Amino acid sequence: MGHRSHDLFLRAKKVTPGGVHSPVRAFRAVGGEPFFVAEAFGARLRDADGKEYVDYVGSWGPAILGHAHPEIIDSVRNAAGKGITFGTPHEGEVELASMICRMVPSLGKVRFCNSGTEATMSCVRLARGFTRRNKIVKFAGCYHGHSDALLVAAGSGPLTLGKPDSAGVTHGAVQDTLILPFNDLDAVRACFSKHGNEIAAVLIEPVPANVGLILPENGYLQGLREETEKYGSLLVFDEVMTGFRLGLGGAQDLYRIRPDLTAFGKVIGGGMPVGAFGGRAEIMDFLAPEGPVYQAGTLSGNPMAMAAGIAQLKILERGGIYERLEATGVLLEKTIRECLDGAGLNYPFVRLGSMFCLFLQPEGRKVKNLEDAKSCDREGYAKLFHQLLEEGVYFPPSQYETCFLSTAHGAGELELTRAALRKAFDRRA
Ligand SMILES: Cc1ncc(COP(=O)(O)O)c(C=O)c1O
């Protein structure tokens, strides 16, 4: 670690728990110290010591067009000049909400908030208010932010009642959260046959991206749609990661499922702190001031955030972007598979559009759920992470995170990645 980053980290630790404002940034899963970023541009980060990295984290998802896209910067500058926050309705909110409702057919209405956590938390409250039921189903390994009811131990057995995943979360807060394994429809059916009439909602990352990257098996999401419909429960897609990332219509368009509610974040804010949730108008109108479910936010719909989101979505809508991301994804996949083959490694590599993950699963087994993900070589991943970082390639600092491509990744970035991977895999041999 460069000395400026090191000094900043020492200072940060004095004034902030662990020196970071979100735990994964502290590199605890891979050891060592985080680098501090001074500047981000295109597909690259430059740290406080001047070292450059090819960035496969992309601020954990928002940077689909790369960092500091000039059109987004201009929009934010322009909005800032007219006032940083109003706390009143304004045109930007109407424009972004209209764009989102037009692009995602399951949305009749949408409300903005400030993070993915707020979006999923509000979906749960709204689903409970709308159905007048208490229980929610979530899946082991799916992350929905850090609200109490959703911060439940991943990996609990099917049909067991949730246990808190964090000190400070009371048993009461999670007693109505049921945890099931991902990709197991029988577990869902068994759960519904027991609790179906008490279940307000099934909340799911349609493509789990917080245990590495896991794809839903054929018919799985369809099965959830059918089961929830049968019992009058709401199906809530957490598309904080996948929304506008896998395509304008997100995972729901890709897998042709119409959820009742959807949570968004990351890409919709163009890099600004934005969350949103939406669904059929009859459900959304249960929100205050129309209805009895309270939800609010001083900075919700912030004009600079709306401007960044509008600019990013306008570019995404221009056409060609997702095709370009897919083409880069194909080339990157080829690069990584060649490096693996060259080193005689059979690790499963998963990619969906511009999201990917290299699982260090020692037997080369496919990863279908949290239990499979836990069988990966986390120490091996930590070593690989640091070797890549040394060569200027920044993968996420945990085996359980997903890598992201942006439209700014090109041949130069892929070549650097190839060279870094080759070197790292050679050293393992
Ligand atoms: C699928 C998913 N849902 C919710 C969240 C929480 O979003 P935020 O960190 O903006 O609160 C995340 C964050 O990574 C996420 O990946």
PDBQT file of the ligand as one rigid body, heavy atoms in Angstrom, charges set to zero:
ROOT
HETATM    1  C1  LIG A 501     -29.301  -6.341  -4.333  1.00  0.00    +0.000 C 
HETATM    2  C2  LIG A 501     -29.049  -5.225  -3.380  1.00  0.00    +0.000 A 
HETATM    3  N1  LIG A 501     -30.072  -4.725  -2.674  1.00  0.00    +0.000 NA
HETATM    4  C3  LIG A 501     -29.907  -3.707  -1.829  1.00  0.00    +0.000 A 
HETATM    5  C4  LIG A 501     -28.668  -3.145  -1.623  1.00  0.00    +0.000 A 
HETATM    6  C5  LIG A 501     -28.513  -2.011  -0.677  1.00  0.00    +0.000 C 
HETATM    7  O1  LIG A 501     -28.271  -0.837  -1.385  1.00  0.00    +0.000 OA
HETATM    8  P1  LIG A 501     -27.541   0.405  -0.672  1.00  0.00    +0.000 P 
HETATM    9  O2  LIG A 501     -26.137  -0.027  -0.413  1.00  0.00    +0.000 OA
HETATM   10  O3  LIG A 501     -27.658   1.499  -1.696  1.00  0.00    +0.000 OA
HETATM   11  O4  LIG A 501     -28.288   0.694   0.562  1.00  0.00    +0.000 OA
HETATM   12  C6  LIG A 501     -27.572  -3.638  -2.334  1.00  0.00    +0.000 A 
HETATM   13  C7  LIG A 501     -26.244  -3.087  -2.127  1.00  0.00    +0.000 C 
HETATM   14  O5  LIG A 501     -25.236  -3.587  -2.549  1.00  0.00    +0.000 OA
HETATM   15  C8  LIG A 501     -27.764  -4.704  -3.237  1.00  0.00    +0.000 A 
HETATM   16  O6  LIG A 501     -26.763  -5.236  -3.919  1.00  0.00    +0.000 OA
ENDROOT
TORSDOF 0
